[in-house]
Amino acid sequence: MWGVVYQIMAEETGHTTEEIHECCKSMFLPRSLFLGDKEVNTSKSTTILTTAELEDYLRRVRIFAQEQLNCFIPLPNEAPIPF
């Protein structure tokens, strides 16, 4: 995830991989918590996702990268598209 997915997106956008990670979490893993009567918007941690949840998250990130950033992110064991 960090060495391929986020790295490709970071190179395409000029953001750091940490910034990409935070943006993707907020878009694809949002959640709201209530502290007293105050609603706080946050995101779920990727470290607690099940294998199926992580695969779904990465699928959604890849689709976003392709459609919005016009960058290809290969699946594991898939060769990158040559330029």
C-alpha positions as CSV (number, residue, x, y, z in Angstrom):
1,M,0.0,0.0,0.0
2,W,2.6,2.5,1.0
3,G,5.3,1.5,-1.5
4,V,3.1,1.2,-4.5
5,V,-0.4,2.7,-4.2
6,Y,0.3,5.8,-2.1
7,Q,3.8,6.3,-3.8
8,I,2.3,6.4,-7.3
9,M,-0.4,8.8,-6.1
10,A,2.1,11.0,-4.3
11,E,4.4,11.2,-7.4
12,E,1.4,12.1,-9.5
13,T,0.0,14.8,-7.2
14,G,3.2,16.2,-5.5
15,H,1.8,15.3,-2.0
16,T,3.6,13.1,0.5
17,T,2.5,9.5,1.0
18,E,1.3,10.4,4.5
19,E,-0.9,13.2,3.0
20,I,-2.3,10.7,0.4
21,H,-2.9,8.2,3.2
22,E,-4.9,10.7,5.3
23,C,-6.9,11.9,2.3
24,C,-7.8,8.4,1.2
25,K,-8.8,7.4,4.7
26,S,-11.1,10.4,5.0
27,M,-12.7,9.7,1.6
28,F,-13.1,5.9,1.9
29,L,-13.0,5.1,5.7
30,P,-15.0,8.0,7.2
31,R,-16.7,7.7,10.6
32,S,-18.2,10.1,13.1
33,L,-17.8,9.9,16.8
34,F,-19.8,11.7,19.4
35,L,-18.0,13.3,22.4
36,G,-20.8,14.5,24.6
37,D,-23.0,16.4,22.2
38,K,-20.2,17.2,19.8
39,E,-19.9,15.2,16.6
40,V,-16.3,14.7,15.5
41,N,-15.5,13.5,12.0
42,T,-12.5,11.2,11.8
43,S,-11.5,8.1,9.8
44,K,-11.1,4.4,10.6
45,S,-7.5,3.2,10.8
46,T,-6.3,0.9,8.0
47,T,-4.4,-1.2,10.6
48,I,-7.7,-2.6,12.0
49,L,-9.3,-3.6,8.7
50,T,-9.9,-7.2,7.9
51,T,-8.3,-8.6,4.7
52,A,-11.6,-8.2,2.9
53,E,-12.1,-4.6,4.1
54,L,-8.5,-3.7,3.2
55,E,-9.0,-5.2,-0.3
56,D,-12.2,-3.2,-0.8
57,Y,-10.5,0.0,0.5
58,L,-7.6,-0.5,-2.0
59,R,-10.0,-1.3,-4.8
60,R,-11.8,2.0,-4.2
61,V,-8.5,3.9,-4.0
62,R,-7.3,2.4,-7.3
63,I,-10.6,3.4,-9.0
64,F,-10.3,7.0,-7.6
65,A,-6.7,7.2,-8.8
66,Q,-7.6,6.0,-12.3
67,E,-10.7,8.2,-12.7
68,Q,-9.7,11.3,-10.9
69,L,-5.9,11.4,-11.1
70,N,-5.5,9.5,-14.4
71,C,-2.8,7.2,-12.9
72,F,-2.6,3.4,-13.0
73,I,-2.0,1.5,-9.9
74,P,-1.1,-2.2,-10.6
75,L,-2.6,-5.0,-8.6
76,P,-0.1,-7.1,-6.6
77,N,1.9,-9.3,-9.0
78,E,0.7,-7.2,-12.0
79,A,3.2,-5.5,-14.2
80,P,3.0,-1.7,-14.4
81,I,2.0,-0.3,-17.7
82,P,5.1,0.7,-19.7
83,F,5.4,4.3,-20.7
